[in-house]
Amino acid sequence: MLSCDASFPRRRESIFWYIRKWAPAFAGVTALLLLSSCAETPKTGAEKITLTPAAFSDLAGWSSDKISEAAPALARSCRVIAKKAPDSALGVAGQASDWLSPCADLAANPPQDDAAARAFFERWFRPYAASGNSGSDGLFTGYYEAELHGTAQQSGAYHTPLYARPDDLIDVDLGEFKKDLHGQHIVGKVEGRKLKPYDDRAKITAGSLAHRAQPLLWVDDPVDAFFLEVQGSGRVRMDDGHIMRMGYDGANGRAYVAIGRALADMQLLEKPVTMQSIRGWLKAHPERAKEIMNLNPSYVFFKTIDGEGPIGAEGVALTPQRSMAVDPAFVPLGVPLWLDSVDGHGAILQRLMVAQDTGGAIKGPVRGDVFWGFGADAEAQAGAMQGQGRIYLLLPKAAHVGG
């Protein structure tokens, strides 16, 4: 999830909207952060998204992408949208009612090949080029589903806990107290009669939650546990061979600090910093690894997931190479997106994605994080991807998109 720091937490987190006045939210991801008729959506700091009508012929690579691979991902999002009231506003994507006909068509006639899928999207959607205050180019990174090794009980090398969400962690929706704070949250704990910031990473790793939170399991590598938080979800291969899937279940509300950037600033790593170089440095310097990881005060809690996964912020299982994390302040979840960028190996990446996840490091109108899936290849792509690119939002023709 860049160019200065590959340690962005994923993510998929409602609580990342807390504390806009305290700090920017936490991050999600795997790469590194550094450095006509249109619709505009204002945001704090006067940032906005501008949508300019385009044609499918403007989408480089549209005719050659395996469009049918994205159809099942959109079908999952359609099932979420269908549960909303018809007059529910979906930001620049219109209202939920605008999606009823295309989603019904997709459910009744799932495309069997790329030609049919391409025809479906061209029949129901219209592309819009997205741009922000600084133009139409943005940063696109990647994340993946990690695998760790664990056991149910603390023993031997298994001494790093993956904690369940603590009972005393409180998520406050500020919009319930003041309308102009709608969508903003703060996270903390009650001490006496006051809400205080929750424990930071240094306190938690020193044992402050020993009698306040339940370890779901124990893993054998604190660095792997740290990067599981960065990804927001993953698999744990237990000592008896079975697999447990972990999913994001909240964070401690502390501002996310990119340790890759810190390592570069301390001249301990050369730029460009990648997830692999950060991980390599931490593994090679175990005597300082905890100190460096504690520079990031943010801490993630997990829950076990049964069935398909990992689950994104939209509440649906992510589709490898077709699901993308976005900033929902600008791009509504569930919207199909045409991505024109480069992958982790520098190859052209032009394909249809669906906005199904979020992450604290994914900020801005033209910013995305591609979910690459599980395995060594996915990890390599996710860790290296940090390219410039553009996106087009595919919005229902029925939607009113106007200034």
C-alpha positions in Angstrom: 0.0 0.0 0.0 3.9 3.2 -1.8 7.1 4.5 -2.0 8.3 5.4 1.4 6.6 2.8 3.5 5.3 -0.6 2.9 3.7 -1.1 6.3 0.2 0.1 5.9 -2.6 -1.5 7.9 -5.4 -2.7 5.9 -7.8 -2.5 6.1 -11.3 -2.5 6.5 -12.3 -0.6 9.5 -15.1 1.5 10.5 -13.2 3.0 13.4 -10.6 4.5 11.0 -12.9 7.5 10.8 -12.5 8.3 14.5 -10.4 11.1 15.6 -10.0 13.3 12.5 -9.2 16.0 14.9 -6.6 13.9 16.7 -4.9 12.2 13.8 -5.4 10.6 10.5 -6.6 7.0 10.7 -4.7 3.9 10.7 -3.4 2.3 7.5 -4.0 -0.8 5.5 -1.7 -2.3 3.2 1.2 -3.7 1.9 3.2 -1.4 -0.1 4.5 1.9 1.1 3.4 5.5 1.4 5.7 8.4 0.7 5.9 10.4 -0.7 -18.1 19.4 -18.7 -20.6 17.6 -16.5 -19.1 16.5 -13.4 -19.8 15.6 -9.7 -17.9 16.9 -6.8 -17.9 15.6 -3.2 -16.4 17.9 -0.6 -14.1 16.6 2.1 -12.2 18.0 5.1 -9.3 20.1 3.8 -11.4 21.1 0.7 -10.3 17.9 -1.1 -12.9 16.7 -3.6 -13.5 14.2 -6.3 -14.3 15.4 -9.8 -16.0 12.9 -12.2 -15.7 13.6 -16.0 -17.9 11.6 -18.4 -15.9 9.2 -20.6 -16.5 6.4 -23.1 -15.6 2.8 -22.8 -13.3 3.4 -25.7 -11.3 5.7 -23.4 -10.5 2.8 -21.1 -7.1 1.5 -22.2 -7.2 -2.3 -22.3 -11.0 -2.6 -21.9 -11.3 -4.8 -24.9 -8.7 -7.3 -23.7 -9.4 -7.6 -20.0 -11.0 -10.8 -18.7 -14.0 -8.8 -17.6 -16.0 -11.9 -16.5 -13.6 -12.4 -13.6 -15.0 -9.2 -12.0 -18.6 -10.1 -12.4 -18.8 -12.4 -9.3 -17.2 -9.6 -7.2 -19.8 -7.1 -8.3 -22.6 -9.7 -7.7 -21.4 -9.8 -4.0 -21.6 -6.1 -3.8 -25.0 -6.1 -5.4 -26.4 -8.3 -2.6 -25.2 -5.7 -0.1 -26.7 -2.8 -2.0 -30.0 -4.7 -2.4 -30.4 -4.6 1.4 -30.4 -0.8 1.5 -33.5 1.3 1.3 -34.1 2.3 -2.4 -33.7 6.0 -1.5 -30.4 5.4 0.3 -27.7 7.8 -1.0 -24.6 6.2 -2.3 -22.5 9.4 -2.7 -21.4 10.0 -6.3 -22.9 6.6 -7.2 -26.5 7.9 -7.0 -29.1 6.0 -5.0 -29.6 2.4 -4.2 -32.6 2.3 -6.6 -30.3 3.2 -9.5 -28.6 -0.2 -9.0 -31.7 -2.4 -8.9 -32.0 -3.1 -12.6 -28.3 -3.8 -13.4 -27.9 -5.9 -10.2 -31.1 -7.8 -11.1 -29.8 -8.5 -14.6 -26.5 -9.7 -13.2 -28.2 -12.1 -10.8 -30.6 -13.4 -13.5 -28.1 -13.6 -16.3 -24.5 -14.0 -14.9 -22.2 -13.6 -17.9 -20.6 -16.8 -19.0 -17.7 -15.3 -20.9 -15.8 -12.0 -21.3 -17.8 -10.8 -24.3 -21.1 -11.2 -22.3 -19.6 -9.5 -19.3 -18.3 -6.6 -21.4 -21.7 -6.2 -23.0 -23.4 -6.2 -19.5 -21.2 -3.4 -18.2 -21.6 -1.4 -21.4 -25.4 -1.9 -21.3 -25.9 -0.7 -17.7 -23.0 1.6 -16.8 -21.2 4.7 -17.9 -17.5 5.4 -17.1 -16.4 8.6 -15.4 -12.7 9.6 -15.1 -11.9 10.4 -11.5 -9.6 13.2 -10.5 -8.7 15.0 -7.3 -7.3 18.4 -6.4 -3.9 17.5 -7.7 -5.2 15.9 -10.9 -6.1 12.5 -12.3 -2.9 10.6 -11.4 -2.8 8.8 -8.0 -0.9 6.1 -6.1 -1.9 2.4 -6.4 -0.5 -0.3 -4.1 -1.3 -3.8 -3.1 -2.1 -6.1 -0.1 -2.5 -9.8 0.4 -3.7 -12.5 2.8 -0.8 -13.5 5.0 -0.1 -16.9 6.6 1.3 -17.4 10.1 2.0 -20.3 12.4 0.2 -20.6 15.7 -1.1 -22.7 18.6 -4.0 -22.5 21.0 -1.9 -22.2 24.1 1.2 -20.1 24.8 4.3 -22.4 24.7 7.8 -22.6 23.4 8.3 -20.3 20.4 4.6 -19.4 20.4 4.6 -16.4 22.7 3.0 -13.6 20.6 -0.8 -13.2 21.1 -3.4 -12.3 18.5 -5.9 -10.6 20.7 -9.7 -10.5 20.3 -11.4 -7.1 20.6 -11.3 -6.1 24.3 -14.6 -5.7 26.1 -13.4 -2.3 27.4 -12.7 -0.8 24.0 -15.3 1.7 23.2 -16.1 3.0 19.7 -18.0 6.4 19.9 -20.0 7.6 16.9 -19.7 11.3 17.2 -22.5 11.9 14.8 -24.9 10.7 17.5 -23.9 13.7 19.5 -23.6 16.3 16.8 -24.9 16.1 13.3 -22.0 17.8 11.6 -19.7 15.1 13.0 -21.6 12.4 11.1 -19.3 9.6 10.1 -16.6 10.4 12.6 -15.6 8.1 15.4 -13.3 8.1 18.4 -12.0 5.0 20.2 -11.0 4.8 23.8 -11.7 3.3 27.3 -13.5 4.5 30.3 -11.4 5.5 33.4 -13.4 6.7 36.3 -16.1 8.9 34.6 -13.9 9.9 31.6 -13.2 8.5 28.1 -9.4 8.1 27.7 -7.3 7.1 24.8 -6.8 3.3 24.5 -3.5 1.6 25.3 -0.9 2.1 22.6 1.2 -0.7 21.0 4.1 -0.3 23.5 1.8 -0.8 26.5 0.0 -3.7 24.8 3.1 -5.6 23.8 4.4 -5.0 27.4 1.4 -6.9 28.7 -1.2 -4.3 29.6 -4.1 -6.4 28.2 -3.1 -9.6 30.1 -6.4 -9.5 32.2 -8.5 -7.4 29.9 -8.4 -9.1 26.5 -8.6 -12.8 25.4 -5.8 -14.1 23.1 -7.5 -15.9 20.2 -4.2 -17.9 19.7 -0.5 -17.5 19.9 2.0 -17.2 17.0 5.6 -17.9 16.7 6.9 -14.6 15.2 6.1 -11.1 16.4 7.2 -9.6 13.0 4.7 -11.9 11.2 2.0 -10.7 13.8 2.9 -7.1 13.0 2.4 -7.6 9.3 -0.8 -9.4 9.9 -2.1 -6.2 11.4 -0.8 -4.3 8.4 -2.8 -6.6 6.1 -5.8 -6.7 8.4 -6.5 -10.4 7.8 -4.8 -13.7 7.2 -4.5 -17.4 7.9 -2.9 -19.1 10.8 -1.7 -22.7 10.3 -2.1 -24.3 13.7 0.4 -26.8 15.1 -2.1 -29.6 14.5 -2.3 -28.7 10.8 -5.7 -27.0 10.6 -6.1 -23.5 9.3 -7.8 -20.6 11.2 -8.7 -17.5 9.3 -8.3 -14.2 11.2 -10.2 -11.1 10.3 -10.0 -7.4 11.4 -12.2 -6.6 14.4 -11.2 -3.1 15.4 -8.1 -1.2 16.5 -7.0 0.9 19.5 -7.7 4.2 17.9 -4.1 5.4 17.9 -2.7 7.2 14.9 -0.9 4.9 12.5 2.9 5.6 12.1 4.7 4.1 9.1 7.8 2.3 10.4 9.2 2.1 6.9 9.4 5.8 6.7 10.9 5.8 10.2 13.6 3.3 9.2 14.4 5.4 6.1 14.6 8.7 8.2 17.0 7.0 10.5 19.0 5.9 7.5 18.6 2.2 8.5 17.0 1.4 5.1 17.5 2.9 1.7 14.7 4.1 -0.5 12.6 2.9 -2.1 11.4 1.1 1.0 9.3 -2.0 0.4 7.4 -4.4 2.6 10.1 -7.0 2.0 12.9 -4.7 2.9 11.1 -3.7 6.2 10.5 -7.3 7.1 14.0 -8.3 6.2 15.5 -5.5 8.4 13.3 -6.5 11.4 14.2 -10.2 11.0 17.9 -9.3 10.8 17.8 -7.0 13.9 15.6 -8.9 16.5 17.2 -6.9 19.3 15.7 -3.7 17.9 12.6 -5.1 16.1 10.2 -4.5 19.1 11.5 -0.9 19.5 10.9 -0.1 15.9 7.5 -1.8 15.7 6.4 0.2 18.8 7.0 3.4 16.9 3.6 2.6 15.4 1.2 3.1 18.3 -1.7 1.6 16.4 -2.7 -2.0 17.3 -5.3 -4.3 15.6 -7.6 -6.8 17.2 -8.9 -9.9 15.4 -11.8 -12.3 15.2 -12.0 -15.8 13.6 -13.8 -16.1 10.3 -15.6 -19.1 9.0 -16.2 -19.7 5.4 -15.0 -17.5 2.6 -12.6 -14.7 3.2 -10.9 -12.5 3.8 -13.8 -10.1 4.4 -13.5 -6.5 3.3 -15.1 -3.4 4.7 -18.2 -3.8 2.6 -18.8 -7.1 4.4 -18.2 -9.4 1.5 -15.4 -11.9 0.7 -12.7 -10.3 -1.3 -11.9 -11.5 -4.9 -8.1 -11.8 -5.6 -7.0 -9.3 -8.2 -10.5 -7.9 -8.6 -11.2 -6.3 -5.2 -9.7 -2.9 -4.4 -9.5 -0.8 -1.2 -10.5 2.8 -1.7 -11.3 5.9 0.3 -15.1 5.7 0.8 -15.2 9.4 1.5 -14.9 9.7 -2.3 -15.5 6.3 -3.9 -18.6 4.4 -2.5 -18.1 0.7 -1.7 -19.6 -1.6 -4.3 -18.7 0.6 -7.3 -16.9 -1.1 -10.3 -13.7 0.7 -11.2 -11.4 0.6 -14.2 -7.8 0.7 -13.1 -5.0 1.8 -15.4 -1.7 1.4 -13.5 1.3 -1.0 -13.2 1.7 -4.1 -11.0 4.5 -4.9 -8.6 6.7 -6.1 -11.4 6.3 -3.0 -13.4 3.9 -4.6 -16.0 0.9 -2.7 -17.3 -2.2 -3.4 -15.1 -5.4 -2.5 -16.8 -8.4 -4.3 -15.4 -11.9 -4.0 -13.9 -12.0 -3.9 -10.2 -14.7 -3.5 -7.5 -14.4 -1.2 -4.6 -14.9 -3.5 -1.6 -12.5 -2.5 1.1 -10.9 0.4 2.9 -7.7 1.1 4.7 -6.3 3.9 6.9 -3.5 4.6 4.4 -5.9 4.7 1.5 -6.8 8.4 1.4 -7.9 10.6 -1.4 -10.1 10.4 -4.5 -7.5 8.7 -6.8 -5.9 6.2 -4.4 -6.3 2.4 -4.4 -5.0 -0.8 -2.9 -5.3 -4.0 -5.0 -6.1 -7.2 -3.1 -3.8 -9.9 -4.7 -5.0 -12.9 -2.7 -3.0 -15.6 -0.9 0.4 -17.1 -1.4 4.0 -16.2 -2.3 3.1 -14.7 -5.6 0.4 -12.5 -4.0 2.8 -11.4 -1.3 5.5 -10.5 -3.8 3.1 -8.5 -5.9 1.6 -6.7 -2.9 4.9 -5.9 -1.3 6.3 -4.3 -4.5 3.3 -2.6 -6.0 3.5 1.2 -5.7 2.8 2.7 -9.1 1.0 5.8 -10.4 -2.2 5.3 -12.2 -5.7 6.4 -12.9 -9.2 5.1 -12.2 -12.6 5.4 -13.9 -15.8 4.9 -11.9 -18.5 2.8 -13.7 -21.8 4.2 -12.5 -25.3 3.1 -13.4 -26.7 5.1 -16.4 -29.8 5.7 -14.2 -27.7 7.6 -11.6 -27.8 11.3 -11.6 -24.1 12.5 -11.7 -24.1 16.2 -11.7 -22.3 19.1 -10.0 
